[in-house]
Amino acid sequence: MTTDLEQLVERAGRELASAPAQDVVRWAVQTFGTRLVVASSMQDAVLVHLVSRIAPGIDVLFLDTGYHFTETLGTRDAVAATYDVNLITVTPRHTVAEQDARHGPRLHDRDPDLCCALRKVAPLDRALARYDAWATGLRRVEAPGRAGTPMVSYDAKRGKVKVAPIAAWTDTDVASYIAEHGILVNPLRSAGYPSIGCAPCTRAVAIGDHDRAGRWAGSAKTECGIHT
């Protein structure tokens, strides 16, 4: 049986399919209020800025896996100090040392799916429990597997509404927004890292590669599991 939330998503998905990012955000804010949260990997603060202009004080989740680049943690701290948001750092149940004791060292090399499940997916699931909807910075041009990303969808795995306001934005759109508003950007972006995850599993990409080519390079893995 289709739920009221799914019906809401179906209607909004049609009405907002070609809407500007700001309109998608306004709909989400008007519909969910404080039950909406932003999830940010701190590659840049584009989505944080976009949403916070419409909903000052919005909650922003950052998943601290224990494996992040120093630059990513620095970007998180700068975002918290610069924008009108309530930044919430989410951590796994176990530290890296505790995980090593349970599963052996360098789990990310031996079983990256399990490592992502423990350090990303499960912590996010717990953090999202108090919200009805979450906004993500997914964009269709980032990777072939993201080409069909809708503006508004039903996250059946979590029973939440998932909003991707900048799904249709090109790299040029993002660059223009950053330049126009002086948006904070992770320093690694200018060092050949268009997509930034955990340090052990992220590499710079070659010119011409899609943005996520440097994630889990050399393996068949393309997603951490949050969006699948």
Secondary structure, 3 states (H helix, E strand, C coil): CCCHHHHHHHHHHHHCCCCCHHHHHHHHHHHHHHHEEEECCCCECHHHHHHHHHCCCEEEEEECCCCECHHHHHHHHHHHHHCCEEEEEECCCCCHHHHHHHHCCCHHHHCHHHHHHHHHHHHHHHHHCCCCEEECCCCHHHCHHHCCCCCEEEECCCCEEEECCCCCCCHHHHHHHHHHHCCCECHHHHHCCCCCCEHHHECCCCCCCCHHHHECCCCCCCCCCCCC
